[in-house]
Amino acid sequence: NNWTKITPANPETMAAAGTDLYGDFGANGIWKYNGTPNNWIKISLANPEAMAGSDSALYCDLGSNGVWKYESFTWEKIAVSNPTSMAAGSSAVYGEYGVNGFWKYDGSWGKITQ
């Protein structure tokens, strides 16, 4: 039951995807930690509004720049809109879009509430 300090920095938010940990360090961007001591890798200059991790992918809400998916060292824009909130499950991300309802993305978007 020992704690190990993995960074002296204070992330704005964090998300786990698979065995990796991602940290949003504000103006310093998004960083990936794979469990190796002192091995943080900068993967983006972006400062996301929210992040959520699934089994293998990281999803980032980049505000007016939409929702992006990071998987296997590749970024893919999956939505142009900005969700109010989002969460990820094992193989999907869910976005809440206010009056436009609740949506699920698992390769394509589908509305799951009215």
C-alpha positions as CSV (number, residue, x, y, z in Angstrom):
1,N,0.0,0.0,0.0
2,N,2.7,2.5,-1.0
3,W,2.1,5.6,-3.0
4,T,4.7,6.5,-5.7
5,K,5.0,10.1,-6.9
6,I,5.0,10.0,-10.7
7,T,5.2,13.7,-11.4
8,P,5.8,16.9,-9.4
9,A,3.3,18.7,-11.7
10,N,-0.4,19.1,-10.9
11,P,-2.7,18.0,-13.8
12,E,-6.0,19.8,-14.3
13,T,-7.6,16.4,-15.0
14,M,-6.6,12.8,-15.7
15,A,-8.0,9.8,-17.5
16,A,-6.9,6.2,-17.8
17,A,-7.1,4.3,-21.1
18,G,-6.0,0.7,-21.0
19,T,-2.7,0.6,-19.0
20,D,-1.8,4.3,-19.8
21,L,-2.5,7.4,-17.8
22,Y,-3.1,10.7,-19.4
23,G,-2.7,14.1,-17.8
24,D,-4.0,17.5,-18.9
25,F,-1.4,19.9,-17.8
26,G,-3.2,23.0,-19.1
27,A,-1.0,25.3,-21.3
28,N,1.7,22.5,-21.2
29,G,-0.6,20.1,-23.1
30,I,-1.6,16.5,-22.8
31,W,0.9,14.0,-21.6
32,K,0.9,10.1,-21.6
33,Y,2.4,8.0,-18.8
34,N,2.9,4.3,-19.4
35,G,4.0,3.2,-16.0
36,T,7.7,3.5,-16.6
37,P,9.3,5.7,-14.0
38,N,9.9,9.3,-15.3
39,N,8.5,8.4,-18.8
40,W,5.9,11.1,-19.6
41,I,5.4,11.7,-23.3
42,K,3.8,14.9,-24.7
43,I,1.1,13.9,-27.1
44,S,-0.6,17.2,-27.8
45,L,-0.3,20.9,-27.2
46,A,-4.1,21.1,-26.6
47,N,-5.7,22.0,-23.3
48,P,-8.9,19.9,-23.3
49,E,-12.1,20.9,-21.5
50,A,-12.6,17.2,-20.6
51,M,-11.0,13.8,-21.1
52,A,-12.3,10.2,-20.9
53,G,-10.6,6.9,-21.4
54,S,-11.8,3.6,-22.7
55,D,-10.1,0.2,-22.9
56,S,-7.8,1.4,-25.7
57,A,-8.5,5.1,-26.5
58,L,-8.4,8.6,-25.0
59,Y,-11.2,11.0,-25.9
60,C,-10.7,14.7,-25.5
61,D,-13.3,17.5,-25.7
62,L,-11.4,20.4,-27.3
63,G,-14.3,22.8,-27.0
64,S,-15.0,24.6,-30.3
65,N,-12.5,22.2,-32.0
66,G,-14.8,19.2,-31.3
67,V,-14.1,15.8,-29.8
68,W,-11.0,13.9,-30.7
69,K,-9.9,10.3,-30.2
70,Y,-6.3,9.3,-29.5
71,E,-5.4,5.7,-30.1
72,S,-2.2,4.0,-31.3
73,F,-0.3,7.3,-31.5
74,T,-2.9,8.8,-33.8
75,W,-5.5,11.6,-33.4
76,E,-8.8,11.5,-35.1
77,K,-11.6,14.1,-35.0
78,I,-14.8,12.3,-34.2
79,A,-17.2,15.2,-33.6
80,V,-17.4,18.8,-34.5
81,S,-19.7,19.7,-31.7
82,N,-18.8,20.4,-28.0
83,P,-20.4,18.2,-25.4
84,T,-21.6,19.5,-22.1
85,S,-20.0,16.4,-20.5
86,M,-18.7,13.1,-21.6
87,A,-17.7,9.7,-20.2
88,A,-16.2,6.5,-21.7
89,G,-17.0,2.8,-21.3
90,S,-15.0,-0.2,-22.4
91,S,-15.3,0.5,-26.2
92,A,-17.4,3.7,-26.5
93,V,-17.6,7.3,-25.5
94,Y,-20.8,9.1,-24.4
95,G,-21.5,12.7,-24.9
96,E,-24.3,14.8,-23.3
97,Y,-25.3,17.7,-25.6
98,G,-28.0,19.5,-23.6
99,V,-31.2,19.9,-25.5
100,N,-29.7,17.8,-28.4
101,G,-29.7,14.7,-26.1
102,F,-27.3,12.0,-25.1
103,W,-25.1,10.3,-27.7
104,K,-22.9,7.3,-28.0
105,Y,-19.8,6.9,-30.2
106,D,-18.5,3.4,-30.9
107,G,-17.2,3.9,-34.4
108,S,-20.3,6.0,-35.4
109,W,-22.6,8.3,-33.5
110,G,-26.0,7.3,-32.3
111,K,-28.5,9.2,-30.3
112,I,-29.6,7.2,-27.2
113,T,-32.1,9.7,-25.6
114,Q,-34.6,12.2,-26.9
